[in-house]
Amino acid sequence: MKTRYKILLPALAVVAAATAWYVNRTPASPFDGVAAPAFTPALVRQGEQLARAADCVACHGLPGKPAFSGGLEMATPLGSIYATNITPDPQTGIGRYTLADFDRALRAGVAADGHRLYPAMPYPSYVKLTDGDVKALYAFFMAGVPAARQPNRESGIPWPLSMRWPLALWSAAFAPSGAFEARKDKDPLWNRGAYLVQGAGHCGSCHTPRGLVMNEKAYHDGSRLYLSGGLLDGWYAPSLRGDSNTGLGRWSEEELHQFLKTGRNRHAVVFGSMTEAFNNSLQFMPDEDLRAIAHYLKSLPGNPGKDGAAWQYQAATATGGTGAQTYLAKCSFCHGVDGRGQGQWIPPLAGSASSLASEGAASGINAVLNGSARVVAQGVPDAYRMPPFRNQLSDQQIADVLSYVRSSWGNTGGAVPAKAVRKLRKRTDPASSEVIVLQMH
C-alpha cells in the first residue's frame, strides 16, 4: 500500500504542477515582439467595418455613455458580469495594450494582466479572424475610438465560482483554435460569408445550441448542430439552416439579404438581441458582405428528420376560448385575424419559426411580456414597435393567447403553460435583481 502511494503521490504532484503551469501561462501570440502597425486611415476604416460586423458596441456600450466604454450587465447562471471598457483610455481601458495583448484578449480570451475572460466574450469565434483583421481592429480601437475614463465593474459572481483559472481548462476542452481556412471547393462569395458568420459575426453564439457548461455544440458548418437554433436567456434564436419550418428553408437568398439589410422582409422583423445586431451592426455593413452572409447561410442544409413536414397555411377562425378572444382583442389589429401580418412591416405569426418550434415559446412569452425594441433604420425609428403587455395581461391570459397562436393556421409549436410565463415574468422584471439585461453573445 505504501509503495502504491509512493508512486501515486509524485504522479499527482506532476499533474498538479502541469495544470498550474497551463492555467497560468501566457498564450503565445504571432504579434509577440512585433511593433504596432501604422494607424493609417485605410486600416482604421477596415477595423471600423470589422467592429461593426462583430457588433462590439452592443456589449461594450450603454445608452447615454461613450461608445465602447463598457458597463453593460450580462446575466449568467452564476451571477452578473459586466462588459469592460475597450476605449484607448490608459487607466480604465485598453490604452496600454500592445498589439500582442489585444490579440490574446480577442482570440484567446486572456487579458493583458493574464486573467481569463468569460466566454461571454466570443473569443471561440474570434479565433478565426486573420492576422490582418486583428491588426485592423487594433488600429480602430487605438486610433478611431475616443478614450473614455470609465472604471470597470467587478462581476457579481461569488467566490470560489469567480476564480478565473478554470476557464483555461474550459477553453482547452471547448474553444477551437486556428484561423478560418477557405474551402477550395467553394466560391469566394461563400468563403467570405462563412468567414463573417463563423468569425467576426459570431452568429453561433446565439443560434447554436449549448451544452451543460454553456459551450456551443459546434463552431462550423461541418456539424448539423451549427446554427440549428438555440435557447438562451429567455429568447429562442431560430435555426439559420435550411429547415423549412424552424429555419430559412422558405426564404430565398434575396429575401435573406433584404432582412440583413433592412431588418425585415415578408417573413419576419428583427426582435430580441437581433434588433441590436441590426441597429448597431448589420445595416452599416458593406452590401457585398451582406450578400456573402446570405449566400453562405442559404447553402446550409436543414434536418428533415427533425423539422417534420413542411408548414402550409390553414385557415382558422378566431372564435371561442380565452386565447382566441385575447388574440382578437389585443393582437389581430396588427397581426391580422388570419395571422398573416402586414407585409414587411408587421411580421406574420402564421408559419413563423417561434410558432413552429417548441423552444420558440420563450421568444413568444418574452415578446408579449416585454415588447420589442424599436428597429432604427438609417436613423429613423420604426413606428410599429411591439408593445409590452406585462401590465395588461395575466400569466394565464398570455399562456392562452400564445397557445392559440402556436396551434392555429397550421402552426405546430404546442401549448404554453402559465408557469412558464410566470417564471419569465419574474426573471425579466425590471425591479428584480435577476432581470435579464442582454443575451450572452
N, C-alpha and C positions, 0 to 999 in steps of 0.2 A: 504494500500500500504506500509506504513512504517513498519507494522507488518511483511509483507512478506519479506522486506529487512532485518529486524532484524533476521529472520530465515535463509535467504539465505546467508548472508554475513559470519556468523560463519561456515556454511557448506562449503562454498568456501575456507575459511581460513584453515579448516581441510584438505580439498582435496589438497590444495597447499602445506601445511606442509608435508602431507604424500608423495606427489610427490617429493618434495625436499629431503626428507629423502631417498626415494627409489633410486633416480638417483645418489645420492652422497654416498650411503652406500658402504662398502667394502664387497663383497660377501664372504661367508664362504668357506673355503677350508678344505677338510679332512686332510690336512697337517698342519693346524694351530697348532703351538706349537710342531710340530714333527721335530726332527733333520734330517738333510740330510743323505741319505744312504751312506754307504761306497762306494767310486768310484772304485769298483773292475774292472779288465779288462773285465770280462764277462758282467757286467752291462753296461759298456761303449760301448762294441761291440753291445749289444742289442739296446742301444739308437742310435747308428750309423745306424743300419739297419732300425729303425723306421724313422729316419731323411731322409733316402733315400726314404722310402715308402711315406713319406709326401712331398718329393721334396722341402724341406725347402730352399735349396740353390738357387732354381730358382727365388724366390722373394728376398731373403736376400743376394744376391750376384751380383757382376758386373764383367765383364771380366777385367782381369788385377788387380783386387783388392783382398784382403784377403777374403777367404770364410766366408760367414755369416756376413760380415761387413756392409751390407745394402747399401742404396743409390739408389736402383732401382726405377725409376719413374713409377707410375701406374696411368693411366688416369681414372677419374671418371666423371660422368655428372656434378659434382660440381667444379671440378678442380683437379689438380695433387696432389697425396700423394706419400710419399717416404718410402720404406721399411727401417726398423730400424736395427741397429747394434745388433746382438744377440750373439756376441762373449763374453767371460767372462771378457772383459775389465771393470774394476770397475767404470771408469769415463763415458765412452760413450756407453758401452754395458750393459750386464745383470750380471756383476760380483758380484754385491751386492744383487742380487735377492736371497731370501730364496726359499726353495722348494715350500712353500705355494704361494709366489709371482709368481713363474714360473707357477704353476698350474692355478692360477687365470688368468694370461695372456693367457695361452694356451687353457683353457676350458671355460672361462667366458668372455674373451675379455676385461680384466681390467688390466692395467699396474700397476707396483709396487707403483707408486705415486698416483694411484687412477683414472687416466684419462682413458676413454673408448677408445678401439681400433676400428677402422673402420672394417667392416666385410669383407674387402679385406683379412684380416687375418681370415682364415676359422675356427674360434672357434665354429661356429654352427655344424661343423663336428667333430672337435677335442674333443668336449664334450663327444664323445662316447668312447674315449680312456680309458683303465683301469688304476687304480692307479699304478699298477706295470709298465706299459709302460710309464706313466708320470715320474716316478722315473728314469727310464732308459734314457729317453730323457734329463732329468735334468743332469744326470751323464755325458752324452756325451757332452752336451754344456758346462759344467763346467770343465771337465777333458780331453775331447777328441778334443776340438777345441782351436787353439791358440788364445790368446787375441789379438785384433787389435784396436788401438786407432783411431777411425773414428767417428767424430761427426755426429749426425743425422741431417737431413734437415727438416725444417718446411714445413708443407703442403702448397700448393698453393690455398687452399680453403679460400675464403674471409669471414670475419666476417659479419653477425652473423651465416652464414652457417657452420662456422668452430667450433661452440660450440659442445662439445662432449656429454653433458648430455642427449640430445635426443636419443643418441644411446642406453641408458639404456632402454628406452621405446621401441625402435626397437627390442632389444633383447628379452624383455618380450613378445612382440607380435609375433615374428617370429622365434627366435632361440629355438631349442629343448633343453631339459635338460635330464640328466641321461646317464650313460654309456651304451654301447652296451649290449644287452641281447641275448644270444644264443637261438636259437629255438630248442626245443626238438624234433620237427618233421623233422629236417634236419640233415644231416650227418656232421661230423667235418670239412670236406673239404669245404662244403657250408658255414658253420658258419665262418670259417677263412676268406673265400673270402668276405663274407658280412661285416665282421669287418674291413677288409682292405679297401674295396671300400667306405663304409659309413663313416669310421673314418679317419684314417691316410691319405688314398689316396684322400679324399675329391673330388671324381670324379664328384659329383653333382654340384660342383662349376662352372663347365663349361658345363656339359652335361644335366643339368636340367633347364627347362625354369624358368625365373624370373618374379616377379610381378612388380608393378609400383614403389615400393620403393627398388628395387634390391634384394628382398628376394627370395630365392629358393622356388619354389612352393611345394616341397616335399623333405624329407630328408631320406626316407627309402622306401623299395620295397612294402610297404603296399598301395602305391598310384601308379597308372599307369602313373602319370606325372614324377615320379622319373626316371632320366636318359633317358628321352624321347626326348632329343635333345634341345639344347639351342643356341640362337644367342647372342653373347657377344663381343662387341668391335671389330667388323669387321671380325669375324670368326664364322662359324657355327660348333658347336660341335655336331656331329650326335648322334642319338639315340644309346644307348648301350643295348637296349632291343631286343626282338626277331622279330622286324619289318623286313619284307623281303626286302623292298625297301630302307628304310631310316635308318635301324639299322643293327643288326648282324644276321638276320634270315638265310642268305645264307652262313654264316660262320660256320664251325664245331668248336667244342671245341678245338681241336688240332690246327686248323688254328688261333684261337684267342690266344692261348698260344704262338704260333710262333710269332705273331705280337707283343705281350708284350715282348717277349724275344729278338727279333731281330729288331723290328721296322718296319717290312714289312712282307707281305705274298702276295699271288696271287690276293688278293682283294684290297690292299691298302698299302701305305707307310705313315709313320707318317708325319704330317705337322703342321704348326702353333705352338701353345704352346704345342701340343703333342710331337713335336720334342724335346723340352726342357725336358719334362717329361721323355722321353726315354733316352736322352743323360745323364741326371743327376740322374735319379732315377731307372726306370724300369729294365734296363739291369743289375743293380747291386743287385737286389733283389734276395733272395733265390728262386730256381726254384719251390719249393713246394708252395711258396706264389703266384707265377705267375699262377701256375696251379689252385690254390684255387680261384683266381680272375676270371680266365676263366670259371671255373665250376659254380661260382655264377652268373656271367653275363649271361651265356647261360641258366640259369633257369628262367630268367625274360621274361614273355610273351610279345608279341607285341600287337599292337592295329590294328586289321584288318580293322576296320571301318575307321580309319584314314589313313592307309598305302595304301589301294587300292589293285588292282590286282597285283600279283607278277610279277616283271620285267622279261622279256625274251628278249634275244638279237634279234635285227632286222637289217639285212644288210642295209647299207646306203653308197651311193657313194658320195664322197666329190667333187661335181661339181656344178658350178654356185653359184652366190651370194657372197657377200663380206665376210661373215662369213666362208663359205666353202673355199674360196680362201686363207684367212688368216690362217685357220687351216692347209691347205696343205703346205703353205709356212713356218709356224712358229712352228707347233705342231706335225705334222704327223711323222716326223723323229723319235721322241722319243715315242710318244703315239700310233703310228700306224695309217694308213689310216682308219683302221677298229675300232679305238678307244679302242683296247684291251690291249694296253700297251706292256711291255716287261717282261713277267713273274713277278717275285717278285721284280725286280729292278726298273722298271718304272711303276707306277700304271695305271690301266685301267681308262678311262673316261666313258666307256660304263658300265652302271649299278652302278656307284659309288653313294654314298649317296648324295654328293653335286650336282650330275647331276639329281637326282630324287626328291630331296626336294626343295620346293620353297624357303626356307630360305637359302639353300645351295649356292645361288648366291653370297652371301657375301664372302664365302671362295674362290670361283672361282675368283672373282674380286681381292681379296687380293693376291692370289697366282700369278695371271697373272701380276698384278702391281708390286709386291714386291718380287716375288720369294719365296723360302722356305729355311730355314736354313739347313745346312748340317747335315745329320744323322751321328753321330760319334759312331761306334760300336767297342768296345774293343780297343779304342784309334785310330781307323782308320777312317778318314773322308770319307763319301760317295762321289764317283766320279760322281754321276748322279743327281746333285742338279738342282732343278727347277730354271731357271734364271729369273730375273725381266725383264718385258717388258715396264716398266714405260716410258722410253725414246724412245722406238721404235714404240709403237702403240698409236693411239689416243683413246679418250674415246669411240668414236663410233666404232672403229675397235675392241676394247676389248669387247664392248657390243655385237657386231655382232658375234664374234667368240664364245663367251660364249653362246649366244642364239643358235648358230648352234650345239654346243656340247650338250646342255641341251635339244635338240629336235631330236637328232639323235640316232640311234642304240637302239631304244626303250626307251630312256630317256624321262622323263616327267616333268623336272624341270621348264620349261617355259622360256619365253623371258626375257632378261636383258635390262633395259633401260639405255641409255647413261648417264642420270643424276645420276643414282646410282653409276656408275663408277666415275663420276666427283666428287661426294661427298666423296667417299672413297679415291680417289686420294689426295684430299685436306687434309683429316684427317690423312693420313699416309705419308704426305710429310715430309722428314727428315728436311727440312728447316722451317717447320711450328711449332709453339708452341703448336698446337693441335695434334701433332703426337701421335699415339697410341704406347706406348712403350711395354706394356705387358698386356695380358688379365688378368682381376682380377680373381685370383683363390688362 
